[in-house]
């Protein structure tokens, strides 16, 4: 059974946020960190994984990503600060 991930990256504490969805969280975050992907995260140095959640249903993951992108910034911050109040990079914990 395959897992799909919705994730939030930040440039720094109280910095720029990015929300994405992927079927391979480790690879995708590595791509962001190494500026492999052209676009927003490369332009704004958004490389810190501050939150993620998983599901086995790709449609649920895509719907959740869409939902989170529509949320107000403070709602997003409250979502991940309850478990990650210091905006620590979670990437080392998942590799």
C-alpha positions in Angstrom: 0.0 0.0 0.0 1.4 3.4 -1.1 1.5 6.4 1.2 1.0 10.0 0.0 2.1 13.0 1.9 0.9 16.6 2.3 3.7 18.7 3.6 4.6 22.2 4.7 8.0 23.8 4.1 9.2 27.1 5.6 12.1 29.3 4.7 12.8 30.0 8.4 10.8 30.6 11.6 8.0 33.1 10.8 9.1 32.9 7.1 7.6 32.0 3.8 5.4 28.8 3.7 4.9 26.3 0.9 2.4 23.4 0.8 2.9 20.4 -1.4 1.8 16.8 -2.0 4.0 13.8 -2.9 4.2 10.1 -3.0 7.8 10.2 -1.8 8.4 12.7 1.0 12.1 12.0 1.5 12.9 12.4 -2.2 10.7 15.5 -2.6 12.1 17.4 0.3 15.6 16.5 -0.7 14.8 18.0 -4.2 13.6 21.2 -2.5 16.6 21.4 -0.2 19.0 21.0 -3.1 17.1 23.4 -5.4 16.4 20.7 -8.0 12.9 22.0 -8.6 12.7 25.3 -10.4 10.1 27.7 -8.9 8.8 29.0 -5.7 10.8 27.0 -3.1 14.1 27.7 -5.0 13.3 31.4 -5.5 12.4 32.0 -1.8 14.8 29.4 -0.2 11.9 27.4 1.3 13.7 24.3 2.5 12.7 23.5 6.1 10.1 20.7 6.5 8.0 21.8 9.4 4.9 19.6 9.0 3.6 16.6 7.2 0.7 14.1 7.3 0.1 10.9 5.3 -2.7 9.0 3.8 -3.0 5.9 1.6 -5.5 7.7 -0.7 -4.1 10.0 -3.3 -7.3 11.9 -3.8 -7.5 12.6 0.0 -3.9 13.9 -0.2 -4.7 16.2 -3.1 -7.9 17.4 -1.4 -6.1 18.1 1.8 -3.4 20.0 0.0 -6.0 22.1 -1.7 -7.8 22.7 1.7 -4.6 23.8 3.4 -3.7 26.1 0.6 -7.0 27.9 1.1 -6.5 28.3 4.9 -5.4 31.6 6.4 -1.7 31.7 7.3 -2.3 31.8 11.1 -4.4 28.6 10.8 -1.5 26.8 9.0 0.9 28.0 11.7 -1.4 26.8 14.5 -1.7 23.4 12.8 2.0 22.6 12.9 3.1 24.7 15.9 1.2 22.4 18.2 3.7 19.7 17.5 6.6 21.8 16.2 6.5 25.2 18.0 10.1 26.1 17.1 9.6 25.4 13.4 12.4 22.7 13.5 13.4 21.0 10.3 11.8 17.5 10.5 13.8 16.2 7.5 16.6 14.7 9.6 14.0 12.8 11.7 12.5 11.1 8.6 15.6 10.1 6.7 
